[in-house]
Each structure stands twice: as structure tokens, then as C-alpha cells.
Amino acid sequence: RLDWFELVGGQPQGDHFEHQFGSTPIPRRPRELATLSPGGSNLAAVILGEVNQGRFSRHELQLIQLHKQVKILTTLDLGNPADFRRAPVLATSATGKHLAVGGFGDQEVRVFLVDDLLRGQTNSQRIRSVGTSIAKVGFARHSQSNALGLVFSRPSDKKAGGSSQALTTDDLVFDFKQRRFQNHNADSDWRMANAGPGDYRYSVSGGQLLISKSGRVVSRIDPPPSDRPIQVALGARTKPALVAMAAHLNGEALIWLYDARTGRAFRQLNAHTLPVDSLAFSDDGTLLASAGEDQFSCVWDLTDVDQVIGNRGTLDGVTLG
């Protein structure tokens, strides 16, 4: 439902109006709202999500004239939720002449002229980030210098750099020593250097992550709550062996580190603003790499893990009586 008021002296003391969005045949829920006043008109821009079996099935943009009698001026189909990396966001310019919609999976922001929308024209200016999406992240070593590098695989790659497979010609390598990127090709001397699981394995049973060593279950981990698929990485070369899990809930992306021997969480890492798609441990166990939908990759230092586990901890809260 959309409610609005007439302002008297800057306060909502005037008449109150409301508009009930249609609930048949498919319920629709407002997800974003912005107001604009082009040429003195009072308009509301609303992004509605169609709800089918408890999930959003489509998004649409409506321009609504705010008056005693509501009038829907135009409707624009924005596509399926799969077209968005996150819930759609909406913004208007100070003049009320422009309307921007963001959150698309291609990292685009689409800018519309309000006058064009009112005339039924849906052309938009598309603004894209200078970054690029990363499907997988991993580590590599130079076969001659033994230098460590970071491998990025693009979403179109079938062989992901974040896996244990060999590098492909489409992979991008960041050389830590030279501090520069280079495209991997047949003449490159880089090879994958992700930490293998060693004697450790993990499986999922009854909603828990079971960690086994040499075929025997040694710990059970309850995954953190998440509204996106949880990413898991197992590092046997760290001291002790670690499990990393990336979750996303209510717009917050978090990475949790667990002691593989006990299943206890001991550290929380937060830097990403969108869901994390890939995790990888380095072959020497000193680093963890993460890559997310925010087009950022983070490298986390693990050299102090053996000093932290068993010696330091975290408190969920403190109560004073």
C-alpha cells in the first residue's frame, strides 16, 4: 500500500491518501520508492516485485501521479530477479527530470528521462562500473621464481582459476612481486597453487558441514544463516587446518573461519559489500583469497592463526547485573 499526505507548514497535517496495489492475479509488493516533482507535478516512482509462491518472480517500475485520485502514468518491465545481483535500488535527480535504477547483474545503472517514460519511451543511458566480475579466484606460483600470484577467472570461463585445474588462456594473473596484472598464455610460467585438502574432506549431512580426516569425522559445523548459496573452502596447509565459509544475509556479506579439528568459529572477516562467490587458500596456508559480486577481491593474512586459536576468543555479548 502507498500512503501520502499533504504537508502544512512542512508537517503531514493535511489530507491523507492511500493507494492499494493490485493483489490479483499475482500479488505485488513495493520494493523501492522515490518521489519527484518535474514541472510542479507530484509523482511517485515505485519498483514493484511480483510474488509467486513466496518468491519474487518479476520486477516493474511504475510512475504514479499523486493526487486525490491515483493515476498510474506508465509501467516499465525490469525483468526477472535473476537479472539483479541484489534488490533493485531507485534514485531521482534533484530536478525530478531523471530517474536511475541500479542493482542489475551486469553492474549497470540505467538512467531514464522522466519525460521519455511518460511518453512511453523506455530508452535509457547505461552506466557501467570500470571493474569486472570475477567467477573464481585462486593462487598461482611462478615456476622459475616461485613468486606468488593471484588468479582471476572471468564468468564465461568453463575452467575456473579458483579450482585445482590448470590455468586457461583467459585467466588473469596478478603478480604480487611485480605488482602488476598479466594475461596467462601458453608461454607463461604460472601454475595453480591453491592449497589442497590433504587428508581432510568435507560433506553436507542434515544441514551440517561434516569435516573428516583420513575418512573419520572430526568435527561438525552449523553453517551461518544465508540467503545465498554458501561458499566453502578447506585449507589443510594452514596450522591448524581451516574451513572458510562465506554467507550473505540481509545485505551483509561475511566470511567465517573455523578450526577444522573442532568446528569452532574463531574469526569473522568483513570487507565485501555483495555476496562472495569464491574462496581459496594459498598452497603455503598463509593467505586466503575471496572474490565477490562487488567486483572486489580481498587477500586475508592467516599467519597469526596458530597464535589466536586457543588463546583468544570472541564474545557474542556482555550482560552487566
N, C-alpha and C positions, 0 to 999 in steps of 0.2 A: 504494500500500500504506500502511496505517496501522499504526504501531508505538507501543506504550506500555509503560511499566514501572511496577512497584510501587516506591515510594520507601521507603528505610530510612534513617532519620536525615537525610532531605532529599536523599539521593543515590539515583540509579537503580540500586540494587543488588539489588532484589528480582526477582521473576519477570518475564520479558519475554513480551509477547503481540503478535500481529500479525493484521491483517485485510486480505485481498486484495480490492480492489474488483472487481466483475464486469467481465469484458472481452468478454462476448458478450451480445446480438448486436452492440452498439455499444460500443467501448471508452469508459471514463470515467476522467477524471483529476481528482484533488483539486486545487482551486484556492485554497481558503481553509479554515482550521481554527481552531477555538476550543474550549476546554474549559469546562465549567460543572458545578456541583455543587448543584443545587436539592434541598433536603431531604436532603442527605447522599448523594445519588446521584452517580455518576461518569458524566458524559455527554460526548460529543464532538459538536460541530456542524460539519458538513463541507459545503462547497459543491463539487459535482462538475460537471465540464463533459464533456458527451458529445462525442466526437471522431469526426467523419465526414469522410473524405478529407483528413485532416491539419488540419482546422479545427474549432473548437468549434461545435456545432450547437444545443445546449440547455444550460441550467444547472438544477440542482436542489439543494435543501437537504435534508440528512439529519441526523436526530438518532440517535446511536448510543450504546447502553449499553456502557460499558467494563467488561468482566469477563472471566473466563477463556473464556467463550463469548460472542462478539459477537452483539448483537441490535439490528437496525435497528428503531427505535421508530416513526419516521414519516418520510415523504418529501414534500417540497413542490416543485412545479414553479415555477421562477423565470422561465421564458421563454427566448426566443432571445437570442443575443449582441447582436443589433441593438437589443434593449431596453436595453442598457447602453452608457453612454458610455465606460466603462473596465472593466477586470476587476472582478468583484464583490468587495466587501470585507465582512468579518464582524466583529462585536464582541459581547461579552456583558457584562452588568452584574456588579458585584462579588457580588451576592447569588445570581446564577445564575438569576434569575427572568425576565430579559428578554434578548432576542436581537435584534440590529439588523443589517440588510442594506442596503448602500449601493452606489452605482455606477450606478444606473438612469439612463436617458437623460433622464428628466424631472426630474433633480436631486433625487429623493426619497430619503429614508432611511425604511425600513419597520421598525417596531419590533413584535416579536411577544412575547406572553406564552408562556413555555416550556410552562406547564401547558396552555394552549389548543392548542398544537401537538401535545402528547402525546395530547390528546383528539380530534385530527383536525380542529380548528378553525383556519382559515387567516386569520381577520380580523387586521388589523394597524393600528397607528396610523401615519399617514403624515406625515412632517415634511418640509417643503419650504423651500428657500432663499428669502430675500427678494429675491434677484436675478432676472433674467430672461435667457433665452437670446437670443443675437444671431445672426442669419443672415448679415448683411453689415454692414460698417462703411465709411463714406466721409466725404468732406468736403463742406461747402456754404458758400456765401457769401451774405451779405445784400445784396440788390440795391441798397439805399439807402445803408447804412453801410459796405458792403464788409467787414463783420466776418466772421471765420471761425467756422464751426461744425462739429460732428461729427454725422454722421447714422447712426442705428441703424435697421436693418430687422429686423423680427421674423421668426421662421422661417416663418410662414404666408404672408409676402408673396411674391407672384409677381415683382414688380419690386423688385429689391434696391437699397437705398440705396448699397451699395458698388459698384454698377455705374455706367455713364455715363448711365443713363436718368434721366428726371425723377423728382423725389420723388413719393411717393404719400401719400395721406392717413393711412396707417398708420405712416409713418415718424416717428421721434422725433429731434429736433434739440437738441444741446447747444450753447448759445451761449457761446463762450469768454469774451467780453467781459462778458456779464451774469452768467455763472457759474450758469446755470440751464437746465433742460430745458423744451422746449415741443413740443407735438404739431404736426406740419405739417398745414396745411389749405389750401384754395383761396385764402384771403386772405393767406397767409404770403408773405413776400418773399424766401424762401430758394431758391437754385438750386444744383444739384450743382456741385462744384468739385474733382473728382478730377483728378489730373494725367493728361493723355492720353499715348499712346506716342510722339507726334511722328513722327519718321522711323524710329523703332525698332519692330521686331516680334520676336516670339519664336515658335518652333515646337519640337516634340519629334521627334527622329530618333535611332534607335539608342540609346535610353536617355539621350541628352544633350539639354540645352536649347540650341537654336541661336538666337543673338541676331543679328539682321540690321539694317542701317541702309541706307535707300534701296534695299532689295532685295538688298544684298550682305551675306553672313555675315561678322561682325566678331569673334565670339567663340563659344566652346563651353563650356558649364558642365556638369560632372557633378553631378547633384542629390545632396544629402546622403541617407544611408540613412534610411528612414522606414517605419513600419508603418501609416501612414495616408496618404491622398492628400495630395500636396504642394501647397500653395497658392503661387501665383506672382503677383507684381505688378511692373510695369515703369514706372519713372518717368523720363521724358525731360526733365523740367524741373529735376531736380537737376543739380548741377555737380560731377562729370560725371554722365551718365545712370546710373541704378542698377537692379539687379534684386534684388528681395527674395523669398526663398523660406522658407516655414515648413514644418518637418518635425517628426515625433514618433517617438521611438524609446525603447523600454524605460522608458516612463513619463516621459520628459523632452521637453518642448516647446521647440524652439529656432527662432529666426529668423536667417537668414543674409543678409548684404548683400554684393552683388557689384558690381564695376565692369563695366558693360555693355560697355565698349570692349575689355577684356582677358579678362573671365570670371573674374577673380581675386576670391576672398572676402577681405574686409578687416575685417569686423566681425560679431560674434555677439551677438544680443540674447536675453536670457532673463528672463522675468518670469511667463509663463503656466505654470500647473500642469497644464493639459489641452490637447489639440490645438487649434491655431489654425485657425479656419475662414475668416478673411477678412483681406485686406491691402489698403491703399490709400495712395497718395501724395497729398499736397496739391497744388493747382494751382501753387503757387509753389516747390515742390520742397524746402521746409524741414522738412516733417513726414511721418512715416509712422505710420499707424494700424493697429492689429491688434485682432482680437476673437477670443475663444476659447470653448471649451466650458465653461471655468471661470467663465463669466458675467462676465469682466473684459474691459475694453478698455484698451489702452495706446496712448499717443501718444509717439513717439520723435523726438527732436531731431536733425536732419540738417545743421544749419548749419555744422558743422565738417568736413564730409566732404572738401571740397576741400583742407583743411589736413592731413588724415590720409592720404589716398591718395597713395602715392609717397614719403611722409615717415615713416610709422610702419607697423609690421607686427606680426605675432604669431608666436610660436614654438610648435610642437607639443610640443617637449620639449628639454631640455638634457642632454647627457652629459658628465660630467667624467672624464677619464682620468688 
